Amino acid sequence: MIHETGGGVRSSLFKLLDHADFEEGQYWHRRVYRNNEVILSEGGYSGKVFLVLHGATRIVGSAAISGDCQVRPGVRDLGRGDMFGELSMLDHGPHSATVIAISDCELAVIDSQSLLEFIEKDRDVGYEIFRELCHMLVDRLRKTDKQVFSLLAWGLKAHGYDKYMQHGA
């Protein structure tokens, strides 16, 4: 059983894993990833959604600095109760980032298609899961907005454009 209570942990996601009709081994399985192991790769498609049961992961993006120079900054760390891979589940597109384990971690690896079918079949639990996904995606978008604006301000200042900006505009 996965049942979890406590601050910050997304109970509806753990509730899904405890649901009698969403059996471990049929719809999902546990997998241990070691520190620095790649869980999913940017541009690939796994057909899976991942829920962190124990440990921590890092979302890593890639950015071209110039020509052949690329950097892979860490975008966000995820821990117990966080989910990733859901964007590809929703749009069937490739993963937009790489996710690596930053400690030994145990993940629930959930088949995307099976999850969507279960959500359709059990609408009460499905509603809770989609509501949780919406909250999670809104939270990530707000944090990403702040990061983008901070990077934009840093870039403007680094190139001397801040002196042309009006304060309060």
C-alpha positions as CSV (number, residue, x, y, z in Angstrom):
1,M,0.0,0.0,0.0
2,I,1.1,3.5,-0.8
3,H,-1.4,5.5,1.3
4,E,0.2,8.8,2.3
5,T,-0.9,11.7,4.4
6,G,0.9,14.8,5.3
7,G,1.7,18.3,4.1
8,G,2.7,18.8,0.5
9,V,2.1,15.2,-0.7
10,R,-0.5,14.9,-3.5
11,S,-2.9,12.5,-1.8
12,S,-5.0,11.9,-4.9
13,L,-2.0,10.6,-6.8
14,F,-1.2,8.1,-4.0
15,K,-4.9,7.3,-3.7
16,L,-4.8,6.2,-7.4
17,L,-2.0,3.7,-6.6
18,D,-4.0,2.3,-3.7
19,H,-7.2,2.0,-5.7
20,A,-8.3,-1.7,-5.9
21,D,-9.0,-1.5,-9.7
22,F,-5.6,0.1,-10.5
23,E,-3.4,-2.9,-9.7
24,E,0.3,-2.8,-9.3
25,G,1.8,-5.1,-11.9
26,Q,-1.0,-4.6,-14.3
27,Y,-1.3,-0.8,-14.6
28,W,1.9,0.3,-12.9
29,H,5.1,-1.0,-11.3
30,R,7.8,0.2,-9.0
31,R,11.3,0.9,-10.2
32,V,14.4,2.0,-8.4
33,Y,16.7,4.5,-10.2
34,R,20.2,5.1,-9.0
35,N,21.8,8.5,-8.4
36,N,22.6,10.2,-11.8
37,E,20.6,7.6,-13.8
38,V,18.6,9.1,-16.7
39,I,14.9,8.3,-16.2
40,L,13.6,9.9,-19.4
41,S,15.2,11.8,-22.2
42,E,14.3,15.0,-23.9
43,G,12.9,14.4,-27.4
44,G,12.0,10.8,-26.6
45,Y,8.6,9.3,-25.8
46,S,8.3,6.7,-23.0
47,G,4.5,6.3,-22.9
48,K,4.8,6.5,-19.1
49,V,4.0,8.8,-16.3
50,F,6.2,8.8,-13.2
51,L,5.3,9.4,-9.5
52,V,8.2,9.9,-7.0
53,L,7.6,7.5,-4.1
54,H,11.0,8.1,-2.4
55,G,14.1,10.1,-3.3
56,A,14.6,13.0,-5.7
57,T,14.8,13.8,-9.4
58,R,15.8,16.8,-11.4
59,I,14.3,18.1,-14.6
60,V,17.1,19.2,-16.9
61,G,16.7,21.2,-20.1
62,S,19.1,21.9,-22.9
63,A,19.9,25.3,-24.3
64,A,22.1,26.4,-27.1
65,I,24.5,29.2,-26.1
66,S,26.0,29.7,-29.5
67,G,26.9,27.4,-32.4
68,D,28.0,24.1,-31.0
69,C,27.9,25.2,-27.3
70,Q,25.0,23.8,-25.3
71,V,24.3,23.8,-21.6
72,R,22.0,21.6,-19.6
73,P,20.8,23.6,-16.6
74,G,18.7,22.0,-13.9
75,V,15.2,23.5,-14.1
76,R,13.5,22.0,-11.1
77,D,13.9,19.3,-8.5
78,L,11.0,17.0,-7.8
79,G,10.5,14.8,-4.7
80,R,8.0,12.6,-3.0
81,G,4.6,13.0,-4.4
82,D,5.6,14.8,-7.5
83,M,4.7,13.5,-10.9
84,F,6.4,14.0,-14.3
85,G,5.9,12.8,-17.9
86,E,2.3,14.0,-17.8
87,L,2.7,16.5,-20.6
88,S,3.5,13.7,-23.1
89,M,0.6,11.7,-21.7
90,L,-1.7,14.7,-22.5
91,D,-0.5,15.6,-25.9
92,H,1.3,12.4,-27.0
93,G,4.3,14.6,-27.9
94,P,8.0,14.0,-27.1
95,H,9.3,14.7,-23.6
96,S,10.3,18.4,-23.3
97,A,13.1,17.8,-20.9
98,T,15.4,15.1,-19.5
99,V,14.8,13.8,-16.0
100,I,17.6,12.3,-13.9
101,A,17.7,10.8,-10.4
102,I,19.7,13.1,-8.1
103,S,19.5,10.4,-5.3
104,D,18.6,6.8,-5.3
105,C,14.9,6.9,-5.7
106,E,11.9,4.7,-6.1
107,L,9.2,5.7,-8.7
108,A,5.8,4.4,-9.6
109,V,6.0,3.9,-13.4
110,I,2.5,4.2,-14.8
111,D,1.5,3.3,-18.3
112,S,0.0,6.5,-19.8
113,Q,-2.7,4.8,-21.9
114,S,-3.8,2.7,-19.0
115,L,-4.0,5.7,-16.8
116,L,-6.2,7.6,-19.3
117,E,-8.5,4.6,-19.7
118,F,-8.8,4.3,-15.9
119,I,-9.6,8.0,-15.5
120,E,-12.3,7.6,-18.1
121,K,-13.8,4.5,-16.4
122,D,-13.7,5.8,-12.8
123,R,-14.8,9.4,-13.2
124,D,-14.8,10.3,-9.5
125,V,-11.1,9.3,-9.0
126,G,-10.4,10.6,-12.5
127,Y,-11.7,14.0,-11.6
128,E,-9.4,14.2,-8.5
129,I,-6.4,13.2,-10.6
130,F,-7.1,15.7,-13.3
131,R,-7.7,18.4,-10.8
132,E,-4.4,17.5,-9.1
133,L,-2.6,17.6,-12.5
134,C,-4.1,21.1,-13.2
135,H,-2.9,22.4,-9.8
136,M,0.5,20.9,-10.4
137,L,0.8,22.3,-14.0
138,V,-0.4,25.8,-12.9
139,D,2.2,25.8,-10.1
140,R,5.0,24.8,-12.5
141,L,3.9,27.4,-15.0
142,R,3.9,30.2,-12.4
143,K,7.4,29.1,-11.2
144,T,8.6,28.9,-14.8
145,D,7.3,32.4,-15.5
146,K,9.3,33.8,-12.6
147,Q,12.4,32.0,-13.8
148,V,12.0,33.3,-17.4
149,F,11.4,36.9,-16.2
150,S,14.5,36.7,-13.9
151,L,16.6,35.4,-16.8
152,L,15.3,38.1,-19.1
153,A,16.1,40.8,-16.6
154,W,19.6,39.3,-16.0
155,G,20.2,39.2,-19.8
156,L,19.1,42.8,-20.3
157,K,21.3,43.9,-17.5
158,A,24.3,41.8,-18.6
159,H,24.1,43.5,-22.1
160,G,23.6,47.0,-20.7
161,Y,20.0,47.3,-21.9
162,D,18.7,48.0,-18.4
163,K,19.8,51.6,-18.6
164,Y,17.3,52.2,-21.4
165,M,14.4,50.7,-19.4
166,Q,12.0,52.9,-17.5
167,H,11.3,52.0,-13.9
168,G,7.7,51.2,-13.3
169,A,6.9,50.7,-16.9
